Amino acid sequence: MDTIASLFSFITTPVSWVIVQFHSLYGAIFGPDSGWAWGLSIVSLVVLIRICLIPLFVKQIKATRGMQALQPKMKAIQERYKNDKQRQSEEMMKLYKETGTNPLSSCLPIIAQSPFFFALYHVLSAIANGKTIGVINESLLESARQAHIFGAPLAAKFTDSEEKVAALGASLTDVRIVTAVMIVLMSLSQFYTQRQLMQKNVDLSVKTPFMQQQKMLMYIFPLIFAFMGINFPVGVLVYWLTTNVWTMGQQMYVINQNPTPGSKAQDQYLTRLLKHVTTHGEVKGRGKKKIVAAIVAKGPDRNDNERKFITALTKQGLAAQADGSVTKSAEATADSDAASGGAAKRQQPKRQTKSQRQTPPKPSSKK
């Protein structure tokens, strides 16, 4: 791990500078040697990086959905050219080019984040070894070595010896308890994120090997994180746990607001949207209008969730328009007009009382 981290040493100065700037802010609140000051500096570093990576995250979503949509075609190519691997590869590349899909786009956020992760690991390893690095000078180094999170030094690892932990001013028991809890939380957050994706945001109408691979990753990734976590310093565990929680929250937002077509999440979203439309009589919000417009544009290619939504609108006497708005359907308007016209034609004269009916009409005074 140290060898890999050293490869990204070129970015340790920017990373250490960002941490020091946040530390100066939080140090004024919690104290410069506080674990909160250093810990929140790492959390803030994650938030800053993830905000910068939002455009890549959007590309990742589009790439993942594109790959899901291409799975049936990819499977057909594999079966057709199963004895010709070269032709199979050529056809796959041709398919990617025609559809504008890049399989590597789904890995962009992880790839882009890796240099910062290893740079932070390099910084914390230097702190653990009592070495200055980047803009962290002697005074900041001493402050960082004194910083503890729930009794565990930022630079301590689960696998550290008792002597090394004692040199950082902590007990081995505290370090192992804190790191074990953080590793478990890190693995659970990774598992929940992947499980949420598989259960809610996958097109259930398409059964492909891609779904099986995703299910396998749902169990494999948390185990990989747990295995690697015992070699991570506490500060890196703070970083990775924070980025996992961010990913989980970011994904929950995307699933709720822009779910994958054909998924369980889309069915739930359209149910909420239908309730919203029937309550207000219109589609409020640009995002909602964009989704309704996309459903209208699909025409006969709509999936089951979308057809159910359009049918439910029709039953409510509403019709979705190409611009994403809804109007009263022609049938409903015609029925309403017919009903009002018929009521006017069937209008009866004012009903007379019993005494009025029994009293004979007065003779006309005209001669």
C-alpha positions in Angstrom: 0.0 0.0 0.0 2.9 2.4 0.8 4.4 1.8 -2.6 1.1 2.5 -4.4 0.6 5.7 -2.2 4.1 6.9 -3.1 3.1 6.9 -6.8 0.6 9.6 -6.0 3.1 11.7 -3.9 2.8 14.5 -6.5 -0.6 15.3 -5.2 0.2 15.1 -1.4 1.1 18.8 -1.3 -2.4 20.0 -2.6 -4.1 17.4 -0.3 -2.1 18.4 2.7 -2.8 22.1 2.0 -6.5 21.6 1.8 -6.5 19.7 5.1 -4.4 22.4 6.8 -6.8 25.1 5.6 -9.8 23.2 7.0 -7.8 22.5 10.2 -7.2 26.2 10.8 -11.0 26.7 10.6 -12.0 23.9 12.8 -9.0 24.4 15.1 -10.3 27.8 16.0 -13.6 26.1 17.2 -12.5 22.8 18.8 -8.8 23.5 19.5 -5.8 22.9 17.1 -4.9 19.5 18.7 -8.4 18.2 18.8 -9.4 15.0 17.0 -12.5 16.8 15.9 -10.5 19.5 14.2 -8.4 17.0 12.2 -11.2 14.5 11.7 -13.6 17.2 10.3 -10.8 18.5 8.1 -10.7 15.0 6.5 -14.5 14.9 6.2 -14.5 18.3 4.6 -11.8 17.2 2.1 -14.1 14.3 1.1 -17.1 16.6 0.7 -15.1 19.0 -1.4 -13.8 16.2 -3.7 -17.2 14.7 -4.1 -18.8 18.0 -5.0 -16.2 18.4 -7.7 -16.9 14.8 -8.9 -20.7 15.4 -9.3 -20.4 15.8 -13.2 -18.5 12.5 -13.3 -21.2 10.9 -11.2 -23.9 12.0 -13.7 -21.8 10.5 -16.5 -21.5 7.3 -14.4 -25.3 7.1 -14.1 -25.8 7.5 -17.8 -23.1 5.0 -18.6 -24.5 2.4 -16.2 -28.0 2.8 -17.6 -26.6 2.6 -21.1 -24.8 -0.6 -20.3 -28.0 -2.1 -18.8 -29.9 -1.2 -21.9 -27.3 -2.8 -24.1 -27.1 -6.1 -22.2 -29.6 -7.9 -24.5 -27.7 -6.8 -27.6 -24.4 -7.7 -26.1 -25.7 -11.1 -25.2 -26.9 -11.7 -28.7 -23.5 -10.7 -30.1 -21.8 -13.1 -27.7 -24.0 -16.0 -28.7 -23.7 -15.2 -32.4 -19.9 -15.0 -32.4 -19.1 -17.3 -29.5 -16.5 -19.2 -31.6 -14.9 -16.0 -32.9 -13.6 -13.9 -30.1 -12.0 -11.3 -32.4 -15.2 -10.7 -34.3 -17.1 -10.7 -31.0 -14.8 -7.9 -29.7 -15.1 -5.9 -32.9 -18.9 -6.1 -32.8 -18.9 -5.0 -29.2 -16.7 -2.0 -30.0 -19.0 -1.2 -32.9 -22.0 -1.4 -30.6 -20.4 1.0 -28.1 -19.5 3.4 -30.8 -23.0 3.4 -32.4 -24.7 4.0 -29.0 -22.1 6.4 -27.6 -21.6 4.1 -24.6 -18.2 3.8 -22.8 -18.0 0.9 -20.3 -15.2 2.8 -18.4 -17.5 5.7 -17.7 -19.1 3.8 -14.9 -15.7 3.7 -13.1 -14.9 7.4 -13.5 -15.7 8.6 -10.0 -13.6 5.8 -8.4 -10.7 6.4 -10.8 -10.8 10.2 -10.3 -10.9 9.8 -6.5 -8.1 7.3 -6.2 -5.2 9.8 -6.4 -6.7 11.8 -3.5 -7.3 8.6 -1.5 -3.7 7.4 -1.9 -2.3 10.9 -1.3 -4.2 11.1 2.0 -2.9 7.6 2.9 0.6 8.8 2.1 0.1 11.9 4.3 -1.2 9.9 7.3 1.6 7.3 7.0 4.2 10.1 7.1 2.4 11.5 10.2 2.5 8.1 11.8 6.3 7.8 11.1 6.9 11.3 12.5 7.8 12.9 9.1 6.8 16.2 7.7 5.1 16.1 4.4 3.6 18.6 2.0 2.7 21.8 3.9 2.5 19.9 7.2 5.5 21.3 9.2 6.9 20.2 12.6 4.2 22.0 14.6 1.3 20.7 12.5 2.9 17.2 12.6 3.0 17.2 16.4 -0.6 18.5 16.5 -1.8 15.8 14.1 0.0 13.1 16.2 -1.8 14.2 19.3 -5.2 14.2 17.6 -7.4 11.2 18.6 -10.9 10.2 17.4 -12.6 8.3 20.3 -9.2 7.5 21.7 -7.6 6.3 18.5 -4.9 8.4 16.8 -5.5 9.5 13.2 -2.4 7.7 12.0 -3.0 4.4 13.9 -4.0 1.2 12.1 -5.7 -2.0 13.3 -2.5 -4.0 12.5 -0.1 -1.7 14.4 1.9 -3.1 17.2 1.3 -2.1 20.8 4.6 -0.2 20.9 3.8 1.8 17.8 0.3 2.7 19.2 1.8 3.6 22.6 4.2 6.0 20.8 1.2 7.8 19.4 -0.2 8.1 23.0 -3.0 5.5 22.8 -3.8 2.0 23.8 -4.0 -0.9 21.4 -7.5 -1.9 22.7 -8.9 1.6 21.9 -7.4 1.6 18.4 -8.7 -1.9 17.5 -12.2 -1.2 18.8 -12.4 2.1 16.9 -11.0 0.8 13.7 -13.1 -2.4 13.9 -16.3 -0.4 14.3 -15.3 1.9 11.4 -14.4 -1.0 9.2 -17.8 -2.6 9.9 -19.7 0.6 9.2 -17.6 1.1 6.0 -18.5 -2.4 4.8 -22.2 -2.1 5.7 -22.6 1.2 4.0 -21.0 -0.2 0.8 -23.3 -3.3 1.0 -26.4 -1.2 1.5 -25.5 1.1 -1.4 -25.1 -1.8 -3.7 -28.2 -3.6 -2.4 -30.3 -0.5 -2.9 -29.1 -0.2 -6.4 -29.9 -3.9 -7.2 -33.3 -4.0 -5.5 -34.7 -0.6 -6.6 -32.8 0.8 -9.5 -32.4 -2.0 -12.0 -34.6 -2.7 -14.9 -36.4 -5.9 -13.8 -37.7 -6.6 -17.3 -34.2 -7.4 -18.5 -32.6 -10.5 -17.2 -28.9 -10.6 -18.1 -25.5 -11.8 -16.8 -24.9 -8.2 -15.9 -27.4 -8.4 -13.0 -25.7 -11.6 -11.7 -22.4 -9.8 -11.8 -23.8 -6.9 -9.8 -25.2 -9.3 -7.2 -21.8 -10.9 -6.8 -20.2 -7.5 -6.4 -22.8 -6.6 -3.7 -21.2 -9.3 -1.5 -17.6 -9.1 -2.7 -17.0 -5.4 -2.4 -17.8 -5.2 1.4 -15.5 -8.1 2.0 -12.7 -6.4 0.0 -13.2 -3.2 2.1 -13.1 -5.2 5.3 -9.9 -7.0 4.3 -8.2 -3.8 3.2 -9.6 -1.7 6.1 -7.3 -3.4 8.7 -4.3 -1.8 6.9 -5.9 1.7 6.7 -5.0 4.4 9.2 -8.0 5.8 11.2 -7.8 9.0 9.2 -8.2 7.0 5.9 -11.1 5.0 7.5 -12.8 8.4 8.2 -12.2 9.4 4.6 -13.6 6.2 3.2 -16.5 5.9 5.5 -17.5 9.5 4.7 -17.3 8.9 0.9 -19.4 5.7 1.3 -22.1 7.7 3.2 -22.0 10.4 0.6 -22.3 7.9 -2.2 -25.2 6.2 -0.4 -27.1 9.5 0.1 -26.3 10.7 -3.4 -27.6 7.4 -4.8 -30.8 7.6 -2.7 -31.5 11.0 -4.1 -31.0 9.9 -7.7 -33.1 6.8 -7.2 -35.9 8.9 -5.7 -35.8 11.7 -8.3 -34.5 10.1 -11.5 -34.9 6.3 -11.3 -33.9 3.8 -14.0 -36.7 3.1 -16.5 -38.4 -0.2 -15.8 -37.1 -0.4 -12.2 -39.1 -0.8 -8.9 -37.9 2.8 -8.0 -39.5 4.1 -11.2 -42.8 2.4 -10.3 -42.7 4.1 -6.9 -41.7 7.4 -8.4 -44.6 7.4 -11.0 -47.0 6.4 -8.3 -46.0 9.5 -6.3 -46.1 11.6 -9.5 -49.6 10.5 -10.3 -50.8 11.4 -6.8 -49.1 14.8 -7.2 -50.8 15.4 -10.6 -54.3 14.4 -9.4 -53.9 16.6 -6.3 -52.7 19.7 -8.1 -54.2 19.1 -11.6 -50.9 19.9 -13.2 -47.2 18.8 -13.2 -45.2 21.1 -11.0 -41.4 21.3 -11.4 -39.0 21.1 -14.3 -37.7 17.7 -13.4 -41.1 16.2 -13.2 -42.1 17.7 -16.6 -39.0 16.4 -18.2 -39.8 12.8 -17.0 -43.4 13.0 -18.3 -42.2 14.4 -21.6 -39.7 11.5 -22.0 -42.5 9.0 -21.3 -44.8 10.7 -23.9 -42.0 10.7 -26.5 -41.5 6.9 -26.1 -44.9 6.1 -27.5 -45.4 2.4 -27.9 -41.9 1.7 -26.5 -43.0 2.5 -23.0 -42.3 0.0 -20.3 -44.9 -1.5 -17.9 -44.5 1.2 -15.3 -44.9 4.0 -17.9 -47.9 2.4 -19.5 -49.6 2.0 -16.1 -48.9 5.7 -15.4 -50.4 6.9 -18.7 -53.5 4.6 -18.2 -54.0 5.9 -14.7 -53.9 9.5 -16.0 -56.5 8.6 -18.6 -58.8 7.2 -15.9 -58.5 10.5 -14.1 -59.6 12.3 -17.3 -56.1 13.7 -17.9 -53.7 13.4 -20.9 -49.9 13.9 -20.8 -48.5 16.3 -23.4 -45.3 16.4 -25.3 -44.0 19.3 -23.2 -44.5 17.4 -20.0 -47.6 19.1 -18.9 -51.0 17.4 -18.4 -54.4 18.6 -19.7 -58.0 17.5 -19.4 -58.4 14.7 -22.0 -60.7 15.2 -25.0 -62.9 12.4 -23.9 -63.4 13.8 -20.4 -64.1 17.3 -21.9 -66.7 15.8 -24.3 -68.3 13.8 -21.5 -68.5 16.9 -19.3 -70.0 19.0 -22.1 -72.6 16.2 -22.9 -73.5 15.9 -19.3 -74.1 19.6 -18.9 -76.0 19.8 -22.2 -78.2 16.9 -21.3 -78.9 18.3 -18.0 -80.1 21.5 -19.6 -82.4 19.6 -22.0 -83.9 17.5 -19.2 -84.6 20.5 -17.1 -88.2 20.1 -15.6 -90.6 22.9 -14.8 -91.0 24.0 -11.3 -92.9 21.4 -9.3 -96.3 22.4 -8.0 -97.7 21.8 -4.6 -100.8 19.6 -4.0 -103.1 22.6 -3.3 -101.9 24.2 -6.5 -102.8 21.1 -8.5 -106.3 20.8 -6.9 -107.2 24.4 -7.5 -108.8 24.9 -11.0 -107.3 27.6 -13.2 -109.0 31.0 -13.2 -111.1 31.7 -16.3 -109.6 34.3 -18.6 -111.0 37.8 -18.2 -110.9 38.4 -22.0 -114.1 38.2 -23.9 
